[in-house]
Amino acid sequence: MAQRPAHTAQRTYRESARDGLLVLELDAHGYLVSGGLQIEPEVMAWTAEQLAERIMRLYKLALMRCRCDERRAMNERGADYPPDPVWPSQSDIDVWRARHIDF
């Protein structure tokens, strides 16, 4: 009987501010990975509201990528789900990124 490997690499989804001052990384289930939030000292010039909003934008973008990959995998197994707000396409992600990641 074949044994499962003790450690299997799992895909992660990393998004960052354009200047790299804020970085967020999620696992394939949409959870923040250990050490997955990096905030550089220059970010302290932002207001708390700006920081919170930007973290949420990066989180949404990473989660969209995660769900796009999950939809793609389900479709490869025969599900045939079309893109929608929960299961976005790559073009949906690109449009959202261009519109909301302006920092």
ABEGO torsion letter per residue (X at the ends): XBBBBABBBBBBBBBBBAAGABBBBBBAAGBBBBGABBBBAAAAABBAAAAAAAAAAAAAAAAAAAAAAAAAAAAAAGAGBBBBAABBBAAAAAAAAAAABAX
